[in-house]
Amino acid sequence: MNRVVFITGTTSGIGKACAEKFAAAGDNIIINGRREERLIELKLSLESQYKIEVLIAAFDVQSKKEVFDCINSFPDKWKSVDILINNAGLALGRDFFDEASLDDWDTMLQTNVNGLLYVSKAILPFMVARNQGHIINLGSVAGDDVYEKGNVYCASKTAVEVISRAMRIDLLQHSIKVTNIKPGAVETEFSTVRFNGDSAKAAKVYEGFTPLTGTDIAQAIFYCASLPANVCINELEITPVAQANGIFLLKNL
């Protein structure tokens, strides 16, 4: 398709799957993450396999300065961003409110909320100048249904939902599409990160049912991004068959 697609958080999971899906369709990709060695490896793989171009944008979305310095220094041909996928995000800890870590709260809010705002604000002048573009935000079913020990993570995803709606309203005048993607249980590095690298504890989250994969979500995102110019999916919730929403999930069906 030869679009320019900017994806944050591409070193693993949904972000990496999105990079592979869009590259396979012939789009040129800007890949972002903190682990530059993984970005280099992904760039080489995508360019070799799909014969497209890849630009590395190695920065932490939590840092306003890093975000704006990097994006403002893009070569001109990479400033025509057609699609921005705000994928970077995480959950840290699963503790009762009174026992939770303030550092975990700060990191989640800085990444899931401020990071999305910084990257969107930096990219938007490119889209506004062309009077077109599509911003796809990764929310969560946790933004609708608050669950025990979810507190600030759920709050951060509620913020993504509200921000997405606000963007959709405010950017109408520039013909910019905005989509909020709300996955349920997806088996990626997400739970490993949440439980501070405890892979055994993370694995138990997905026992007894078949979770979604990063590829499942990437396919849905690609669909939303490939519709006719007059069509916008504002919000899309995706769960495994065993999961009804952010609270109800039946194992060993």
VENTATA-V123074 format. One record per residue. SS is DSSP state (a for helix, b for strand, c for the rest). PSI is psi in whole degrees, 0 to 359 (999 if undefined). Layout:
ss=SS psi=PSI
ss=SS psi=PSI
This chain:
ss=c psi=338
ss=c psi=34
ss=c psi=167
ss=b psi=119
ss=b psi=121
ss=b psi=121
ss=b psi=124
ss=c psi=152
ss=c psi=53
ss=c psi=7
ss=c psi=350
ss=c psi=175
ss=a psi=223
ss=a psi=319
ss=a psi=315
ss=a psi=318
ss=a psi=322
ss=a psi=317
ss=a psi=317
ss=a psi=319
ss=a psi=312
ss=a psi=324
ss=a psi=321
ss=a psi=335
ss=c psi=359
ss=c psi=11
ss=c psi=149
ss=b psi=140
ss=b psi=136
ss=b psi=119
ss=b psi=137
ss=b psi=150
ss=b psi=175
ss=c psi=333
ss=c psi=91
ss=a psi=328
ss=a psi=325
ss=a psi=324
ss=a psi=319
ss=a psi=316
ss=a psi=318
ss=a psi=317
ss=a psi=311
ss=a psi=319
ss=a psi=313
ss=a psi=316
ss=a psi=322
ss=a psi=316
ss=a psi=323
ss=a psi=356
ss=c psi=41
ss=c psi=178
ss=c psi=144
ss=b psi=133
ss=b psi=130
ss=b psi=130
ss=b psi=86
ss=b psi=102
ss=c psi=163
ss=c psi=120
ss=c psi=343
ss=c psi=338
ss=c psi=109
ss=a psi=317
ss=a psi=313
ss=a psi=318
ss=a psi=306
ss=a psi=323
ss=a psi=316
ss=a psi=310
ss=a psi=321
ss=a psi=344
ss=c psi=5
ss=c psi=139
ss=c psi=151
ss=a psi=320
ss=a psi=341
ss=a psi=357
ss=c psi=350
ss=c psi=64
ss=c psi=119
ss=c psi=322
ss=b psi=129
ss=b psi=123
ss=b psi=105
ss=b psi=84
ss=c psi=332
ss=c psi=127
ss=c psi=165
ss=c psi=164
ss=c psi=140
ss=c psi=123
ss=c psi=158
ss=c psi=86
ss=c psi=155
ss=c psi=151
ss=a psi=314
ss=a psi=348
ss=a psi=356
ss=c psi=159
ss=c psi=130
ss=a psi=324
ss=a psi=319
ss=a psi=316
ss=a psi=313
ss=a psi=316
ss=a psi=318
ss=a psi=315
ss=a psi=320
ss=a psi=321
ss=a psi=305
ss=a psi=329
ss=a psi=297
ss=a psi=321
ss=a psi=317
ss=a psi=318
ss=a psi=315
ss=a psi=311
ss=a psi=317
ss=a psi=315
ss=a psi=325
ss=a psi=326
ss=a psi=329
ss=a psi=322
ss=a psi=327
ss=a psi=319
ss=a psi=317
ss=a psi=320
ss=a psi=331
ss=a psi=356
ss=c psi=41
ss=c psi=162
ss=b psi=170
ss=b psi=122
ss=b psi=125
ss=b psi=116
ss=b psi=139
ss=b psi=102
ss=c psi=219
ss=c psi=155
ss=a psi=340
ss=a psi=345
ss=a psi=343
ss=c psi=324
ss=c psi=109
ss=c psi=126
ss=c psi=163
ss=c psi=133
ss=c psi=15
ss=c psi=337
ss=a psi=267
ss=a psi=330
ss=a psi=313
ss=a psi=319
ss=a psi=321
ss=a psi=325
ss=a psi=333
ss=a psi=320
ss=a psi=318
ss=a psi=319
ss=a psi=314
ss=a psi=318
ss=a psi=319
ss=a psi=317
ss=a psi=319
ss=a psi=318
ss=a psi=314
ss=a psi=319
ss=a psi=308
ss=a psi=334
ss=c psi=4
ss=a psi=319
ss=a psi=343
ss=a psi=10
ss=c psi=34
ss=b psi=126
ss=b psi=149
ss=b psi=130
ss=b psi=133
ss=b psi=116
ss=b psi=126
ss=b psi=90
ss=b psi=155
ss=c psi=226
ss=c psi=114
ss=b psi=127
ss=c psi=103
ss=c psi=203
ss=c psi=358
ss=a psi=307
ss=a psi=329
ss=a psi=317
ss=a psi=317
ss=a psi=321
ss=c psi=29
ss=c psi=42
ss=c psi=3
ss=c psi=91
ss=a psi=327
ss=a psi=316
ss=a psi=321
ss=a psi=319
ss=a psi=327
ss=a psi=335
ss=a psi=327
ss=c psi=9
ss=c psi=142
ss=c psi=2
ss=c psi=167
ss=c psi=109
ss=c psi=172
ss=b psi=163
ss=c psi=166
ss=a psi=324
ss=a psi=322
ss=a psi=314
ss=a psi=321
ss=a psi=321
ss=a psi=320
ss=a psi=318
ss=a psi=316
ss=a psi=318
ss=a psi=311
ss=a psi=326
ss=a psi=356
ss=c psi=16
ss=c psi=165
ss=c psi=159
ss=c psi=335
ss=c psi=6
ss=c psi=131
ss=c psi=125
ss=c psi=112
ss=c psi=325
ss=b psi=138
ss=b psi=120
ss=b psi=132
ss=b psi=125
ss=c psi=161
ss=c psi=161
ss=c psi=326
ss=c psi=355
ss=b psi=128
ss=c psi=324
ss=c psi=201
ss=c psi=349
ss=c psi=315
ss=c psi=111
ss=b psi=121
ss=c psi=128
ss=c psi=157
ss=c psi=47
ss=c psi=999
